[in-house]
């Protein structure tokens, strides 16, 4: 029991806020012993922050591409509507009247060829 109390007291002394402010925890050597771990954790934090920036930029680019795609789609729809209006039979016939080309009133005739080989 006495060892556990000593360990608890030593841990409590290490976590003393006064020791953190004064820098005493740097002098006892625990920091140097854990320096590789602290460097690893720091590297992980930097990678995590960098990935956050990368993800934000990717989302921004996707949003811009989606807006551009929507704009192009609406432009396509309006151009298709104009094309459909201009390609109507009545619109084509009206344009060709100026060139004195008129729509046929009689249906086309079928031409039958007799097969001479039989």
C-alpha positions in Angstrom: 0.0 0.0 0.0 2.8 2.4 0.8 4.3 2.0 -2.6 1.0 2.8 -4.3 0.7 6.0 -2.2 4.2 7.0 -3.1 3.4 6.4 -6.8 0.3 8.4 -6.6 2.1 11.3 -4.8 4.9 11.2 -7.4 2.4 11.3 -10.2 0.6 14.2 -8.5 3.8 16.0 -8.1 4.6 15.5 -11.8 1.2 16.9 -12.8 1.6 20.0 -10.6 0.6 23.1 -12.6 3.4 25.0 -10.9 5.9 22.6 -12.4 4.4 23.0 -15.8 4.6 26.8 -15.7 8.2 26.8 -14.2 9.5 24.1 -16.6 10.5 21.6 -14.0 9.0 18.7 -16.0 11.6 19.4 -18.7 14.5 18.9 -16.3 13.7 15.4 -15.0 14.4 13.6 -18.4 11.0 12.2 -19.2 10.6 14.6 -22.1 13.8 13.4 -23.8 12.9 9.8 -23.2 9.5 10.4 -24.9 10.8 12.7 -27.7 10.4 10.1 -30.5 6.7 9.6 -29.5 6.2 13.3 -29.3 7.7 13.8 -32.7 5.4 11.0 -34.1 2.3 12.6 -32.6 3.4 16.0 -34.0 3.8 14.5 -37.4 0.4 12.9 -37.2 -1.2 16.2 -36.3 0.5 17.9 -39.2 -0.7 15.2 -41.6 -4.2 15.4 -40.1 -4.3 19.2 -40.6 -2.9 18.9 -44.2 -5.5 16.3 -45.1 -8.2 18.6 -43.8 -7.0 21.4 -46.1 -6.8 18.9 -49.0 -10.3 17.7 -48.4 -11.7 21.2 -48.2 -10.0 22.2 -51.5 -11.4 19.0 -53.1 -14.9 19.8 -51.9 -14.6 23.3 -53.2 -13.4 22.1 -56.6 -16.2 19.6 -56.8 -18.8 22.3 -55.9 -17.4 24.6 -58.6 -17.5 21.7 -61.2 -21.0 20.9 -60.2 -22.1 24.5 -60.7 -20.3 24.6 -64.1 -22.0 21.3 -65.1 -25.5 22.7 -64.1 -24.8 25.8 -66.1 -23.7 23.8 -69.2 -26.7 21.5 -68.8 -29.2 24.4 -68.8 -27.4 25.9 -71.8 -27.7 22.6 -73.6 -31.4 22.4 -72.8 -32.0 25.9 -74.2 -30.0 25.1 -77.4 -32.0 21.9 -77.9 -35.2 23.9 -77.6 -34.1 26.3 -80.2 -33.0 23.5 -82.5 -36.4 21.7 -82.1 -38.2 24.9 -82.9 -36.1 25.6 -86.0 -36.3 22.0 -87.3 -40.1 21.8 -87.3 -41.6 21.1 -90.7 -43.6 24.3 -90.7 -40.5 26.4 -89.9 -38.4 24.7 -92.6 -41.2 25.2 -95.1 -41.5 28.9 -94.2 -37.8 29.4 -94.8 -37.8 27.6 -98.1 -40.7 29.6 -99.5 -38.3 32.6 -99.9 -36.2 30.4 -102.3 -39.4 29.3 -104.2 -39.1 25.7 -102.9 -42.5 24.4 -101.9 -43.7 21.4 -100.0 -45.0 18.5 -102.2 -48.8 18.2 -102.1 -48.8 14.7 -103.7 -47.3 11.8 -101.8 -44.3 10.2 -103.4 -44.9 7.4 -106.0 -43.4 4.0 -105.7 -41.4 2.9 -108.7 -41.5 -0.9 -109.3 -38.8 -2.5 -111.4 -39.6 -5.7 -113.1 -37.0 -8.4 -112.7 -35.9 -9.6 -116.2 -34.0 -12.6 -115.0 -37.1 -14.6 -114.2 
